[in-house]
């Protein structure tokens, strides 16, 4: 499997754990050191224990809608990789960056950040015409 394919597989594992509300699966994908996470509207969370605690709270929420990934793009530089993708949460669109580090041959998540994406339903109006 190519580096890009294995990175995208690790990213897919993150979203599978999210959709399945699988905290053990979520813990398996996260790295051990120097991790951080920024959920939409939340302050930054640092450290593996604190990050996993945030996911435990999210995954236990019975109102949590599935988080589905779309339009992934992998970027790799040595032992660091990022996946930029869209997240669909119900009718809301988010843009996410998932940062991975290659540890003992496996991509481990070390950074996740998602934020709302403004989606225009109609094209903007044309600029006003000048009479001069």
C-alpha positions as CSV (number, residue, x, y, z in Angstrom):
1,X,0.0,0.0,0.0
2,X,1.3,3.4,-0.9
3,X,2.0,6.1,1.7
4,X,-1.0,8.1,0.4
5,X,-3.3,5.1,0.5
6,X,-2.2,4.1,4.0
7,X,-2.7,7.7,5.2
8,X,-6.2,7.8,3.7
9,X,-6.9,4.5,5.3
10,X,-5.9,5.9,8.7
11,X,-8.2,8.9,8.1
12,X,-11.0,6.6,7.2
13,X,-10.5,4.7,10.4
14,X,-10.9,7.9,12.4
15,X,-14.3,8.6,10.7
16,X,-15.4,4.9,11.1
17,X,-14.7,5.2,14.9
18,X,-16.7,8.5,15.0
19,X,-19.7,7.1,13.1
20,X,-19.7,3.9,15.2
21,X,-19.2,5.8,18.5
22,X,-16.3,3.5,19.1
23,X,-14.0,5.1,21.7
24,X,-11.6,2.2,21.6
25,X,-11.3,2.6,17.9
26,X,-10.8,6.4,18.4
27,X,-8.1,5.8,21.0
28,X,-6.3,3.4,18.6
29,X,-5.9,6.0,15.9
30,X,-4.7,8.9,18.1
31,X,-1.0,9.3,18.8
32,X,0.5,9.1,22.3
33,X,2.5,12.4,22.4
34,X,2.1,16.0,21.4
35,X,-1.6,15.7,20.3
36,X,-4.2,18.5,20.1
37,X,-7.7,18.8,18.9
38,X,-10.0,21.8,18.1
39,X,-13.6,20.8,17.8
40,X,-15.9,23.4,16.1
41,X,-16.5,26.3,18.5
42,X,-14.4,24.7,21.3
43,X,-11.0,26.0,22.7
44,X,-7.9,23.9,21.8
45,X,-7.5,20.7,23.7
46,X,-4.0,19.4,24.4
47,X,-2.8,16.0,25.5
48,X,-4.0,12.5,24.7
49,X,-6.1,12.0,27.8
50,X,-7.9,15.3,27.4
51,X,-8.5,14.8,23.7
52,X,-9.9,11.3,24.3
53,X,-12.1,12.6,27.1
54,X,-13.6,15.1,24.7
55,X,-14.4,12.3,22.2
56,X,-15.9,10.2,25.0
57,X,-18.3,13.1,25.8
58,X,-19.1,13.6,22.1
59,X,-19.6,9.9,21.4
60,X,-21.9,9.4,24.4
61,X,-24.1,12.2,23.3
62,X,-27.3,10.6,22.0
63,X,-28.0,13.6,19.8
64,X,-24.7,13.4,18.0
65,X,-25.3,13.1,14.3
66,X,-22.9,11.0,12.2
67,X,-19.8,12.7,11.0
68,X,-19.2,11.7,7.3
69,X,-16.1,12.6,5.3
70,X,-16.0,13.9,1.7
71,X,-13.5,15.2,-0.7
72,X,-10.3,14.0,1.0
73,X,-6.9,15.3,-0.1
74,X,-3.7,13.8,1.4
75,X,-0.5,15.8,1.7
76,X,2.7,13.9,2.9
77,X,6.1,15.2,3.8
78,X,8.4,12.6,5.2
79,X,6.8,11.2,8.4
80,X,4.2,13.9,8.6
81,X,0.9,13.7,6.7
82,X,-2.3,15.8,6.6
83,X,-5.7,15.0,5.2
84,X,-7.9,18.0,4.4
85,X,-11.5,17.0,3.9
86,X,-15.1,18.1,4.2
87,X,-17.2,16.8,7.1
88,X,-20.9,16.5,6.8
89,X,-22.7,16.6,10.2
90,X,-26.4,16.5,9.5
91,X,-27.0,19.4,7.1
92,X,-23.9,21.3,8.3
93,X,-20.7,21.3,6.3
94,X,-17.3,21.6,8.1
95,X,-13.8,21.7,6.7
96,X,-11.3,19.6,8.6
97,X,-7.6,19.1,8.8
98,X,-6.3,15.9,10.3
99,X,-2.6,15.8,11.0
100,X,-0.9,12.4,11.2
101,X,2.6,11.3,12.2
102,X,4.1,8.0,11.0
103,X,5.0,6.0,14.2
104,X,6.4,2.5,13.8
105,X,5.0,2.2,10.3
106,X,1.5,3.3,11.2
107,X,-0.1,6.7,10.7
108,X,-1.3,8.1,14.1
109,X,-3.5,11.2,14.4
110,X,-1.8,14.0,16.3
111,X,-4.0,17.0,15.3
112,X,-7.7,17.4,14.3
113,X,-9.3,20.8,13.6
114,X,-12.7,21.3,12.1
115,X,-14.6,24.5,11.5
116,X,-17.9,25.5,9.8
117,X,-17.7,26.1,6.1
118,X,-19.9,28.8,4.6
119,X,-21.6,27.4,1.6
120,X,-23.4,29.7,-0.8
121,X,-26.6,28.2,-2.2
122,X,-26.7,30.8,-5.0
123,X,-23.9,32.5,-6.9
124,X,-23.2,36.1,-5.8
125,X,-25.0,38.8,-7.8
126,X,-22.9,40.5,-10.5
127,X,-21.2,43.8,-9.6
128,X,-23.2,46.9,-10.4
129,X,-22.6,48.4,-13.8
130,X,-21.0,51.7,-14.0
131,X,-22.7,54.4,-16.1
132,X,-19.5,56.2,-16.8
